Protein backbone atom coordinates (compact mmCIF):
# COMPACT_ATOMS: atom_id res chain seq x y z
CA UNK A 1 0.00 0.00 0.00
CA UNK A 2 1.47 3.32 -1.04
CA UNK A 3 1.23 6.23 1.38
CA UNK A 4 2.67 9.57 0.22
CA UNK A 5 4.82 11.05 2.99
CA UNK A 6 6.31 14.18 1.44
CA UNK A 7 5.23 16.52 4.25
CA UNK A 8 5.89 15.99 7.94
CA UNK A 9 3.51 18.58 9.36
CA UNK A 10 -0.11 17.34 9.69
CA UNK A 11 -1.62 20.54 8.31
CA UNK A 12 0.71 20.53 5.32
CA UNK A 13 0.10 16.83 4.78
CA UNK A 14 -3.62 17.37 4.66
CA UNK A 15 -3.24 20.27 2.28
CA UNK A 16 -1.05 18.24 -0.08
CA UNK A 17 -3.23 15.14 0.11
CA UNK A 18 -0.63 13.07 1.97
CA UNK A 19 -3.35 11.39 4.03
CA UNK A 20 -4.80 9.70 0.94
CA UNK A 21 -4.21 6.00 0.36
CA UNK A 22 -3.54 4.37 -2.98
CA UNK A 23 -4.22 0.65 -3.16
CA UNK A 24 -1.35 -1.07 -4.96
CA UNK A 25 -0.12 -4.67 -5.38
CA UNK A 26 2.26 -5.94 -2.68
CA UNK A 27 5.86 -6.07 -3.81
CA UNK A 28 6.40 -8.75 -6.48
CA UNK A 29 2.85 -10.05 -5.95
CA UNK A 30 2.35 -10.03 -9.71
CA UNK A 31 4.68 -13.05 -10.07
CA UNK A 32 2.68 -15.54 -7.96
CA UNK A 33 -0.56 -14.00 -9.21
CA UNK A 34 0.40 -14.80 -12.82
CA UNK A 35 1.52 -18.31 -11.86
CA UNK A 36 -1.81 -18.86 -10.13
CA UNK A 37 -3.83 -17.66 -13.11
CA UNK A 38 -1.83 -19.79 -15.55
CA UNK A 39 -2.19 -22.84 -13.30
CA UNK A 40 -5.95 -22.34 -13.53
CA UNK A 41 -5.86 -21.92 -17.30
CA UNK A 42 -3.01 -21.38 -19.80
CA UNK A 43 -3.41 -18.19 -21.79
CA UNK A 44 -1.97 -15.34 -23.80
CA UNK A 45 -0.09 -12.53 -22.14
CA UNK A 46 -2.66 -9.87 -23.09
CA UNK A 47 -5.43 -12.07 -21.67
CA UNK A 48 -3.84 -12.00 -18.21
CA UNK A 49 -4.40 -8.27 -17.70
CA UNK A 50 -8.19 -8.38 -17.10
CA UNK A 51 -7.80 -11.55 -15.02
CA UNK A 52 -5.26 -9.81 -12.76
CA UNK A 53 -7.82 -7.10 -12.07
CA UNK A 54 -9.90 -9.74 -10.27
CA UNK A 55 -7.43 -9.51 -7.37
CA UNK A 56 -8.37 -5.82 -6.96
CA UNK A 57 -4.88 -4.68 -6.01
CA UNK A 58 -4.93 -1.50 -8.02
CA UNK A 59 -3.43 -0.60 -11.38
CA UNK A 60 -1.32 -3.16 -13.26
CA UNK A 61 -0.31 -2.23 -16.81
CA UNK A 62 0.53 -4.43 -19.81
CA UNK A 63 4.30 -3.75 -19.78
CA UNK A 64 4.47 -4.98 -16.17
CA UNK A 65 2.67 -8.19 -17.17
CA UNK A 66 5.05 -8.92 -20.04
CA UNK A 67 8.10 -8.12 -17.91
CA UNK A 68 6.86 -10.57 -15.29
CA UNK A 69 6.20 -13.23 -17.94
CA UNK A 70 9.71 -12.79 -19.35
CA UNK A 71 11.21 -13.21 -15.88
CA UNK A 72 9.09 -16.30 -15.14
CA UNK A 73 10.03 -17.81 -18.49
CA UNK A 74 13.73 -17.12 -17.95
CA UNK A 75 13.53 -18.86 -14.56
CA UNK A 76 11.85 -21.88 -16.14
CA UNK A 77 8.56 -21.39 -14.31
CA UNK A 78 6.40 -20.89 -17.40
CA UNK A 79 6.62 -22.20 -20.94
CA UNK A 80 5.34 -20.42 -24.06
CA UNK A 81 6.02 -22.13 -27.40
CA UNK A 82 5.31 -19.88 -30.38
CA UNK A 83 2.15 -20.64 -32.38
CA UNK A 84 1.21 -19.82 -35.96
CA UNK A 85 1.58 -16.10 -36.74
CA UNK A 86 -1.60 -14.03 -36.75
CA UNK A 87 -1.70 -10.58 -38.35
CA UNK A 88 2.08 -10.62 -38.63
CA UNK A 89 2.73 -11.44 -34.95
CA UNK A 90 3.40 -14.74 -33.22
CA UNK A 91 0.94 -15.76 -30.53
CA UNK A 92 2.35 -17.41 -27.43
CA UNK A 93 0.24 -19.40 -25.02
CA UNK A 94 1.82 -19.44 -21.56
CA UNK A 95 1.50 -22.43 -19.23
CA UNK A 96 3.05 -23.35 -15.88
CA UNK A 97 5.92 -25.85 -15.79
CA UNK A 98 6.38 -28.51 -13.12
CA UNK A 99 8.98 -26.28 -11.46
CA UNK A 100 6.52 -23.40 -11.61
CA UNK A 101 3.91 -25.45 -9.74
CA UNK A 102 6.41 -26.17 -6.94
CA UNK A 103 7.46 -22.53 -6.74
CA UNK A 104 3.80 -21.46 -6.63
CA UNK A 105 3.28 -23.73 -3.63
CA UNK A 106 6.16 -21.98 -1.85
CA UNK A 107 4.72 -18.58 -2.80
CA UNK A 108 1.39 -19.54 -1.27
CA UNK A 109 3.15 -20.25 2.02
CA UNK A 110 4.71 -16.79 1.94
CA UNK A 111 1.34 -15.18 1.19
CA UNK A 112 -0.24 -17.16 4.05
CA UNK A 113 2.38 -15.74 6.46
CA UNK A 114 1.77 -12.21 5.20
CA UNK A 115 -1.97 -12.74 5.64
CA UNK A 116 -1.41 -13.75 9.26
CA UNK A 117 0.84 -10.76 9.93
CA UNK A 118 -1.75 -8.39 8.45
CA UNK A 119 -4.37 -10.08 10.64
CA UNK A 120 -2.25 -9.24 13.68
CA UNK A 121 -2.24 -5.59 12.60
CA UNK A 122 -6.04 -5.62 12.36
CA UNK A 123 -6.40 -7.33 15.74
CA UNK A 124 -4.12 -4.79 17.43
CA UNK A 125 -6.16 -1.97 15.92
CA UNK A 126 -9.34 -3.71 17.01
CA UNK A 127 -8.00 -4.04 20.57
CA UNK A 128 -7.55 -0.28 20.88
CA UNK A 129 -11.30 -0.15 21.34
CA UNK A 130 -11.61 3.34 19.92
CA UNK A 131 -14.83 4.44 18.29
CA UNK A 132 -13.20 4.32 14.87
CA UNK A 133 -11.91 0.79 15.51
CA UNK A 134 -15.41 -0.39 16.43
CA UNK A 135 -16.88 1.30 13.36
CA UNK A 136 -14.20 -0.26 11.15
CA UNK A 137 -15.03 -3.67 12.59
CA UNK A 138 -18.71 -3.21 11.76
CA UNK A 139 -18.17 -1.72 8.32
CA UNK A 140 -15.59 -4.34 7.34
CA UNK A 141 -17.27 -7.34 9.03
CA UNK A 142 -13.89 -8.34 10.45
CA UNK A 143 -14.91 -11.17 12.77
CA UNK A 144 -15.34 -13.75 10.03
CA UNK A 145 -11.88 -12.90 8.68
CA UNK A 146 -10.03 -12.59 12.00
CA UNK A 147 -11.68 -15.49 13.78
CA UNK A 148 -12.27 -13.53 17.00
CA UNK A 149 -15.29 -13.72 19.23
CA UNK A 150 -17.03 -16.57 21.01
CA UNK A 151 -15.68 -20.03 20.40
CA UNK A 152 -18.13 -22.64 19.01
CA UNK A 153 -18.16 -24.44 22.35
CA UNK A 154 -17.27 -21.94 25.06
CA UNK A 155 -20.29 -20.49 26.91
CA UNK A 156 -18.56 -17.16 27.53
CA UNK A 157 -16.91 -14.55 25.41
CA UNK A 158 -13.17 -14.70 24.85
CA UNK A 159 -11.39 -12.76 27.58
CA UNK A 160 -8.74 -11.65 25.09
CA UNK A 161 -11.10 -9.18 23.50
CA UNK A 162 -12.23 -6.02 25.21
CA UNK A 163 -16.00 -5.65 25.08
CA UNK A 164 -16.22 -2.20 26.66
CA UNK A 165 -13.97 -0.12 24.39
CA UNK A 166 -13.91 2.86 26.76
CA UNK A 167 -12.14 2.02 30.00
CA UNK A 168 -13.83 3.39 33.10
CA UNK A 169 -11.05 4.65 35.37
CA UNK A 170 -11.81 3.63 38.97
CA UNK A 171 -9.62 6.52 40.18
CA UNK A 172 -11.64 9.12 38.28
CA UNK A 173 -14.01 11.50 40.11
CA UNK A 174 -16.93 9.53 38.72
CA UNK A 175 -15.72 6.33 40.37
CA UNK A 176 -17.76 6.82 43.52
CA UNK A 177 -21.15 5.49 44.50
CA UNK A 178 -22.37 8.88 45.64
CA UNK A 179 -22.34 11.04 42.55
CA UNK A 180 -24.14 13.97 44.17
CA UNK A 181 -22.70 17.31 43.05
CA UNK A 182 -21.58 20.08 45.41
CA UNK A 183 -24.38 21.86 47.23
CA UNK A 184 -23.87 24.98 45.14
CA UNK A 185 -24.51 23.04 41.96
CA UNK A 186 -27.96 22.13 40.69
CA UNK A 187 -28.59 19.46 38.06
CA UNK A 188 -29.34 20.58 34.55
CA UNK A 189 -31.23 18.24 32.26
CA UNK A 190 -29.56 17.92 28.89
CA UNK A 191 -30.87 16.46 25.66
CA UNK A 192 -28.25 14.17 24.07
CA UNK A 193 -28.71 12.82 20.56
CA UNK A 194 -26.75 9.83 19.29
CA UNK A 195 -24.27 10.63 16.55
CA UNK A 196 -25.22 8.24 13.70
CA UNK A 197 -21.70 8.43 12.27
CA UNK A 198 -20.08 7.46 15.59
CA UNK A 199 -22.41 4.74 16.88
CA UNK A 200 -22.64 1.01 16.25
CA UNK A 201 -24.26 -2.16 17.54
CA UNK A 202 -22.60 -5.57 17.28
CA UNK A 203 -24.28 -8.92 17.90
CA UNK A 204 -21.90 -11.77 18.74
CA UNK A 205 -23.27 -15.27 18.32
CA UNK A 206 -21.94 -18.78 18.77
CA UNK A 207 -22.53 -21.32 16.05
CA UNK A 208 -21.51 -24.78 14.94
CA UNK A 209 -19.09 -23.23 12.42
CA UNK A 210 -17.49 -20.85 14.91
CA UNK A 211 -18.08 -17.27 16.07
CA UNK A 212 -20.12 -14.92 13.92
CA UNK A 213 -20.51 -11.20 14.47
CA UNK A 214 -23.36 -9.22 12.93
CA UNK A 215 -22.95 -5.46 13.07
CA UNK A 216 -24.69 -2.30 11.97
CA UNK A 217 -24.13 1.43 12.15
CA UNK A 218 -27.81 2.12 11.50
CA UNK A 219 -28.34 3.30 15.07
CA UNK A 220 -30.26 6.35 16.26
CA UNK A 221 -31.72 7.64 19.50
CA UNK A 222 -31.59 10.24 22.23
CA UNK A 223 -31.31 10.58 26.00
CA UNK A 224 -32.51 13.26 28.41
CA UNK A 225 -30.43 13.17 31.57
CA UNK A 226 -29.13 15.48 34.29
CA UNK A 227 -25.41 16.23 34.24
CA UNK A 228 -23.30 18.16 36.78
CA UNK A 229 -19.61 18.78 36.06
CA UNK A 230 -19.50 15.86 33.64
CA UNK A 231 -21.16 13.46 36.11
CA UNK A 232 -24.43 11.71 35.31
CA UNK A 233 -27.01 12.30 38.04
CA UNK A 234 -28.90 9.17 39.04
CA UNK A 235 -31.39 10.88 41.35
CA UNK A 236 -33.12 12.50 38.37
CA UNK A 237 -34.93 9.88 36.31
CA UNK A 238 -33.65 9.99 32.73
CA UNK A 239 -35.56 9.08 29.63
CA UNK A 240 -34.22 7.77 26.39
CA UNK A 241 -34.77 5.74 23.27
CA UNK A 242 -32.48 3.69 21.05
CA UNK A 243 -33.50 2.43 17.60
CA UNK A 244 -31.61 -0.15 15.54
CA UNK A 245 -32.28 -0.87 11.88
CA UNK A 246 -32.23 -4.68 11.81
CA UNK A 247 -32.12 -4.81 8.01
CA UNK A 248 -28.63 -3.29 8.12
CA UNK A 249 -27.06 -6.20 10.04
CA UNK A 250 -24.03 -7.57 8.23
CA UNK A 251 -21.54 -10.34 9.05
CA UNK A 252 -19.55 -10.35 5.83
CA UNK A 253 -21.17 -13.63 4.75
CA UNK A 254 -24.16 -13.12 2.47
CA UNK A 255 -25.62 -16.58 3.21
CA UNK A 256 -25.51 -16.07 6.98
CA UNK A 257 -26.99 -12.58 6.65
CA UNK A 258 -29.85 -13.76 4.46
CA UNK A 259 -30.68 -16.63 6.82
CA UNK A 260 -30.63 -14.37 9.87
CA UNK A 261 -32.88 -11.72 8.29
CA UNK A 262 -35.28 -14.43 7.15
CA UNK A 263 -35.46 -16.02 10.59
CA UNK A 264 -36.10 -12.75 12.41
CA UNK A 265 -38.59 -11.67 9.74
CA UNK A 266 -36.79 -8.38 9.15
CA UNK A 267 -39.30 -7.31 6.51
CA UNK A 268 -42.15 -7.30 9.03
CA UNK A 269 -40.04 -6.12 11.95
CA UNK A 270 -37.23 -3.95 10.52
CA UNK A 271 -36.52 -2.11 13.78
CA UNK A 272 -35.45 -3.05 17.29
CA UNK A 273 -35.84 -0.45 20.02
CA UNK A 274 -34.89 0.16 23.63
CA UNK A 275 -36.85 2.48 25.93
CA UNK A 276 -34.87 3.67 28.96
CA UNK A 277 -36.85 3.92 32.21
CA UNK A 278 -34.43 3.75 35.17
CA UNK A 279 -30.77 4.34 35.99
CA UNK A 280 -28.67 3.62 39.08
CA UNK A 281 -24.96 3.48 40.00
CA UNK A 282 -23.61 0.18 38.71
CA UNK A 283 -20.23 -0.24 40.39
CA UNK A 284 -16.74 1.29 40.29
CA UNK A 285 -15.90 3.69 37.54
CA UNK A 286 -18.45 5.49 35.42
CA UNK A 287 -20.72 2.46 35.35
CA UNK A 288 -24.49 2.64 35.57
CA UNK A 289 -27.24 0.06 35.74
CA UNK A 290 -30.00 0.71 33.23
CA UNK A 291 -33.48 -0.75 33.09
CA UNK A 292 -36.13 -0.43 30.44
CA UNK A 293 -37.89 -2.35 27.69
CA UNK A 294 -36.51 -4.02 24.60
CA UNK A 295 -38.73 -4.53 21.57
CA UNK A 296 -37.50 -7.02 19.00
CA UNK A 297 -39.30 -9.20 16.47
CA UNK A 298 -42.57 -7.58 17.54
CA UNK A 299 -42.10 -8.75 21.16
CA UNK A 300 -41.45 -6.41 24.11
CA UNK A 301 -39.58 -7.65 27.18
CA UNK A 302 -38.05 -5.99 30.26
CA UNK A 303 -34.31 -5.50 29.84
CA UNK A 304 -31.45 -4.57 32.13
CA UNK A 305 -27.78 -3.94 31.52
CA UNK A 306 -24.67 -2.12 32.66
CA UNK A 307 -23.11 0.65 30.62
CA UNK A 308 -20.06 2.85 30.97
CA UNK A 309 -20.73 6.55 30.42
CA UNK A 310 -17.74 8.81 29.87
CA UNK A 311 -17.93 12.57 29.38
CA UNK A 312 -15.22 13.38 26.82
CA UNK A 313 -16.24 17.04 26.79
CA UNK A 314 -18.97 19.23 28.25
CA UNK A 315 -21.08 18.43 25.20
CA UNK A 316 -20.25 14.85 24.29
CA UNK A 317 -20.64 11.43 25.90
CA UNK A 318 -19.31 7.99 24.99
CA UNK A 319 -21.61 5.13 26.00
CA UNK A 320 -20.48 1.50 25.88
CA UNK A 321 -22.06 -1.65 27.22
CA UNK A 322 -23.08 -5.22 26.60
CA UNK A 323 -25.84 -7.63 27.49
CA UNK A 324 -26.66 -11.28 26.74
CA UNK A 325 -30.13 -12.17 25.46
CA UNK A 326 -31.89 -15.41 24.62
CA UNK A 327 -33.53 -14.93 21.23
CA UNK A 328 -36.18 -17.52 22.15
CA UNK A 329 -37.61 -14.97 24.58
CA UNK A 330 -38.55 -12.95 21.51
CA UNK A 331 -40.24 -15.81 19.66
CA UNK A 332 -37.24 -16.40 17.39
CA UNK A 333 -36.11 -19.97 16.74
CA UNK A 334 -32.37 -20.63 16.48
CA UNK A 335 -31.44 -20.11 12.81
CA UNK A 336 -30.23 -23.25 11.03
CA UNK A 337 -28.93 -23.71 7.50
CA UNK A 338 -27.46 -27.00 6.32
CA UNK A 339 -24.77 -27.76 8.95
CA UNK A 340 -24.94 -24.25 10.45
CA UNK A 341 -26.77 -23.76 13.71
CA UNK A 342 -26.74 -20.55 15.73
CA UNK A 343 -27.11 -20.98 19.48
CA UNK A 344 -29.89 -18.93 21.13
CA UNK A 345 -27.74 -16.91 23.55
CA UNK A 346 -26.40 -13.81 21.82
CA UNK A 347 -24.31 -10.97 23.16
CA UNK A 348 -25.26 -7.44 22.12
CA UNK A 349 -22.61 -4.72 22.32
CA UNK A 350 -23.30 -1.01 22.07
CA UNK A 351 -20.75 1.68 21.31
CA UNK A 352 -22.27 5.10 20.86
CA UNK A 353 -21.37 8.76 21.05
CA UNK A 354 -24.00 11.33 21.93
CA UNK A 355 -23.87 15.10 21.73
CA UNK A 356 -25.85 17.78 23.54
CA UNK A 357 -28.57 19.36 21.44
CA UNK A 358 -28.81 22.98 22.52
CA UNK A 359 -32.06 24.86 22.12
CA UNK A 360 -31.85 28.02 19.97
CA UNK A 361 -31.25 31.14 22.04
N, C-alpha and C positions, 0 to 999 in steps of 0.2 A: 504494500500500500504506500503510495507516494504522498508525502506531506510536505508542502513547501515550507521552508524555514528561513527565508531570507531576512526577516526582521525579528529582532529579539524583544522589542517592546510590544506589549499586548495591544495597545491602541494602534500602533503602526501596523502590526500584523493583521488586525481586523480591517484596517483601511486598504491594505494591499491584498486582501483575500487569502492570507496565509493560513487561516483556520479552515479552509476548504479541503476536502478530501477527494482524491482521485483514485478510483478503484483500478488497480493494475495487476497483471499476473505476477505471482511470486517469482523470484529469480529462477530462471532456467525451467520454469514449470512447463513451458511449451514443449520441451523434449519428451517427458513422460506422457503429456497429453496427446501428442501426435502418435506415440507408440500405442497408447490405449486405443485411439480411434482406428488405427490401422490393424490392431489385433481384432477389433470388432468387425472390420470390413476393409479389405484393400481398396485403394482409391488413388485418384490423380491428386497432384499437389494442389491445384486450384480448388478441388472439391473439399479440401480440408478446412479452408478458411471459414465457411459458414458453420461447419460442424464444431470448430473450436469456439465459436460464439456461444454454443450451448453451455459452456462452463461459466459464462458470465463474469469473466475476469477482466473486463475492459477491452481496450482497443488492441488488436493484433493485426498487423498488415501483411500483405502477400510476400514482400521481401523477407520478412522475419520467418515466415513459414518455409520458404525455399532454402534459406540459410540453415534452418534447423534440419530440414530433410537432407541437405548436403552433408552436414556433420554426422547425422545418424547413419547415412550410407557409408561415409568414410570409416566409421567405427564398426561397420559390419552388422549394424542393428536392423537395418531395412535393406530391401533389395528391390531394384526397379529396372528390369530389363526393358529396353526400348521396343515399342510396338511400331506398326506400320504408320508412316507419316500421314498426317491429316492437315490439309491447308498449308503444306510446306513446313510443318513442325512435327517432331516426333512426340508421341504421347507415351508417358511412362506411368505405369501403374505400380504404386509402392505397396509392399507387403512386409510384414515383420519376419525376421529370421529367427531361428531357434535361439541364437544368442540374444536377440532382441527381447524375446519372451522372458528369458532369465533375468535380463537387466530390468525389464518392466516390473518383475516381481520384487526386485530390490528397491526400485523407486517407490513402489506402493508402501513398503515398510517405512521409508523416509517420510512419505506424505502422512502416514498414520501417526508417526511421532510428532510431526508438526501440528497435526490436528489436535493431539492431546495437549501440546504446549499452548496452543491458542485457547483450548478449553480452560486451561488453568488461568489464563488472563481473564476470560469471561467470568470465571468463578470468583476470582479476587475482586473484580469490579462489582459483582453481585453481592459479595460479602460486605462491601462498604455500607450497604443499606441506605444510601441516599435516595432521595425522591427520584432523581433521574435514573438511578440503577434499577429501581422498582419499575419505573415506566418502561425502560429498555427491556426488562424481562417480560413484561406483558406484551409490548409491541412486537418483540422478536420471538415470543413463545419459546424461551430458552430451555425450559425444563426437559422437554423431550430430547433435546440435543445434548444437554449437559448431564442428564441422568441424576439430578438432585431431587430431593423431596422425600416423601414417605417411601419406605421399601415395600415390596409386595407382600411381606409377611409381618413386618413390625407394626404393632398397634399404635405407636407414637411417632411423632415427627422426628426426623434426624436432628440430633443436637448440634450438628456441625453447621447448621444454617440458622442465621438469626431471623426470627419471625418479626420481631418488633424493630424495624430499621432505626428508629430514633431511640437512643439510650436515655433512660430516665436517671439522672444523676442523683443518688440518694443523699449527697451532700448539698444539693441545691436548696434554695429557700423553700421550694415547693415540696421538699421531701419531709413534710411534717403532717401529722394527722389533723392538727388544728390549723386550718388555712384561713382563719379569720384575719382580716386586715387590721391595721392600727385603728384606734378609736376615731381618729380624725378623718379617716377615709370611709366613704360610703360606696356601696357597690353600684356600678353602672351597667345596665343591661346593654349588651352589644348584639348586633345582628351580623353573624358570620355566614358567608356564602362559600361553598366549596368551589375551589378553582378547578374547572373541568380539565385543564391542561396539566394539572399537577396532582391528580387523584387517580387511584386505581384500586380494583378489587381482584384478588387472586383466590381461586378455589383449588386446593390441593386434595387429590383423591388417591386412594390406593386401588390397585387393580391387579388382575392376574398376569398382566404383562409388565408390571412395574408402576412407578409413580407417574401421574399425569397432572399437569397444572393447567387449568383453564383461567384465563385472565381477560379483563376488559378495562378500558379507560372510559367507558360510557357511564360515568358516575356523576350524579348531581345531588344537590341538597343544601340545607342551611341549618343553622343552630342559633338560637337566642339564649345567651347565657350572661351571667354577671361576672365581670372581671375586675380585679383590683390589683394594680401593680404587677400585671402579668400572671396573676394567680386566679384560677377558676374557683368561684364561690360555689360551695355545695349547699348552702343554706337558702339559696334562691333557686326554686325549681326551674330548670331549663326546659326548653322545648326544641324539637328538631326533627328533621326528616331527611332520609337518605334514599335515593332512588338509583337502581341499577338496571341498565338495559341488558336483559338476559340474551337477546339475540346477538349481542356483540362478543359473547364468550368465544375464546379462541385458544386452542392448545398447540397449534402448529401441525395437527394431523386432521385433515379434512374428514376422514371417516369417523374418527372419534367425535369431532365437533357435530357432525350431522346426526350421529346416534344420540348424543346428549340432548341436542335441541329437539329431537323427535320425542325422546322419552319425557322431557319436562314440558312438552307441548308449548314451545316458545311462541308459536303463532297465536294461540289463545291467551297466553299469559306472558307477554313480552317483558314485563317489568317485575322486579322484586323491590320491596320497600321496607324501610325500618322507621318506626315512629318512636322517638325518644320520649320517655315519661319521667324517669327518675335518674338521679346521679348521687353518688356518695364516694368518700375517700376509699381508695381500693388498695392501699398498701404503701410501701416506701416509694419515694420518687413521685413524679407527677402522674400517678396512676389513679384512675377513677373507675368505680363500678357503675355501669350503666344498666338500666332496665327499660324495656319497652315492648313493642310488638313487631314481629317479623312476618311479612306477607310474601309468600312464594307459592307458585303453582296454584294460585287462587285460594290458598289456605293461610289463615292467620294464627300464629302461635305466640305466646309470651317468649321473650328472649332476654338473656342477660349476657354480659361480657365485660371484660376489663380492657380499658384503653389507656394509652399514654398520651397526654396532652402537653405539648411544649409550646410556649410562646417564643417565637423566634424574632418577634418585633412587637411593638405596641399595636400593630394592626393585623398580624398574621399568626396563625396557629398551625402546628403539624400534629395530626391525630393518627396514631397507629394502634392496631389491636388485632386480635384473632379470637375465633370461637369455633368449636366443633359442633356440627349439627348432624342429626340422623335424617336423611332425606325421606325416610319412610314416614316420619311425622308429618310430612307435607304431601302425603298420598302419591309419592313417586317411588316406583319400583326400581331396584338396582338395574341400571342399564347393562345389557348383555348383547354381544355381537360376535358370532362364531365362538372363538376361544376366549374372547375378552369379557371379563366381568368386573364391574366397578363396585367396590364395597360401599355400604350405605353411609358409613361415617365419613364426613368430609370436613375439612378445615377451611374456614373462610378468613382471609386476611384483608385488612383494610389499611391503606396508606393514603392519607388525604391531607391537603393543605386548604385552609379556609382563611378568607380575608374579611376584615370588617367592612360592612357596607354603610357608609355614612349617609345620613339624610341631607338633602340640599339645604344650605343655610337660608 
